[in-house]
Amino acid sequence: MGHGVFRSPGAAGVAALLLMSTAAGPTAAQDVSTRSTAAAPPAEVITLGADTEIFRDDFGIAGTWGVSENDAGSVQYADGGLRFTTTAVPNTRWSWLDLEAMAPVLWVRAAVEMASNGGAAGSMCLTSGTSPTLLFGIVNTEAEWVVGRATGSEMAVLARGQLPTSIDLTQGGTAIVSLECAMTGTSGVRVAVWVDGVNVADVSVPDASGPFSGPGLYGEGYVEGFAVTLDDVVVATGTTYAPLMRNPQGPPPLPLASPAPTSPTPDGPVPNPSAAASLAPTDELLRHVPTAFAGRCAPSDADPANGLMASVLCDPAGEIASAAYFRYDSVEALETAFAALLADDSAVTEGTDCSVGPALVDYTIGDQPGGRLACYLNDGTAVALWTNPGLLMMAIGADASADFGKLFAWWQDAGPLP
């Protein structure tokens, strides 16, 4: 991947656009769409078709993303992430990567940490060509999500709305912002945004085009001294527009938005809408599942009496047959469940290397303790069972090939994601 960084010297920025659109209404020069009053979708997008993770960056090594600095602000590696700062306002900057191959569907996730109020940040999808377009999905310290577009030095807000009350960034704070952009196969692009696992936006942009040339990260300061750090970026692509929806008030699947899908909603598990009360913990759980197969995961029974708050079953789970992820209410409940499942499976875990055979080991994430990993055979099936106490999660992966090398290679990218 190549990389770059851009500061739009003449762009008003999202903050100014929002003020203009509410105070005086849109004008031709402002290029603010009448779609800017769109509310959050009545049904939830699970995925638009991104199914292959291609890139992950915890910013432990500098040099992947473009950086810049001048009298107005900077984009620099700092504090284990990519930090956007402003010393003059308004100041809008973004940094991007070039994909090795263009993608019809692109998904970009980033952890956003606002140091204080007075700005915005999020993810971007880029197109190339004679008039490249940047589509962005961001959150701001005005308690809003915003979907917009930048072409050259011109910026336009396409849609905006209030963040869920559970997400408060008005004095700074953290959020996970995911953006998915997809060519619909007819005309235009469909854009979806999730904040902390909640689908807040589903926007059709009929005058935009793909395919997408790369992911981007966006930062904007409304006040001098604003700083935001973006970290833990994950990028996935897809070759086919394949929207998968969840409708809490009706039977799934639900085709949504205009233009309509050009192909039927793909086969696969769709969460049961009758379990509406469990959607919030399930959504929280799903955001920790790798995007490569999260769209193939369906909720399974929880058991609050045993501390199990949510669980999902993924079939298939990327390169292996199936996987399941579980969220508990305490470390004690998590460890009890881990020991009970090993006992139920009569697991033989003698050994110290899961890549070659049965084992029970402690693993690390970077240089920090991660949890416990058990690998064993169950009726000829290779199984990996592991915990992540920091996230109060347990996960299990299984493959009938009984190939521990294959299973271990899958496990290394199987999360749960932070």
Secondary structure, DSSP 4 states (H G I P E B T S, - for coil): -EEEEEE-TT--HHHHHHHHHHHT---TTTT--GGGG----SSEEEESS--EEEEEE-SSSSSSS--EEETTEEEEEETTEEEEEESSSSEEEEEEEE-SS-BSEEEEEEEEEESSSSEEEEEEEE--SSS--EEEEEEETTSEEEEEEEETTEEEEEEEEEPPTT---TT-EEEEEEEEEEE-SSSSEEEEEEETTEEEEEEEETT----B-EEEEEEEESSTT-EEEEEEEEEEEESS---EEE-TTSPSP---SSSPPSSPPPSS----GGGGGGHHHHHHHHTTS-HHHHTTEEEE--BGGGTEEEEEEESSBTTBSEEEEEEESSHHHHHHHHHHHHHHTT----SS-TTTS-EEEEEEETTEEEEEEEEEEETTEEEEEEEEGGGTEEEEEEETT--HHHHHHHHTT-----
